[in-house]
């Protein structure tokens, strides 16, 4: 993903340094039996945008186990 998206796909200003699972979260991909390492299921984000997206969509953090576990 980072080779493909060298600039953050959200702000278009900073270098992409985080491979973000999108549009489904890593948790959702695993639950559906999909490959969470497939670059088609992600995007490159800068550190600031990745933090904002994680805070907005996964308030407990990406590694927090939800009720389905």
Secondary structure, DSSP 4 states (H G I P E B T S, - for coil): -TTT--B-TTTSSSB--EEEE-SS-HHHHHHTT--TT-GGGEEEE-HHHHHHHHHHH-TT-TT---TT-
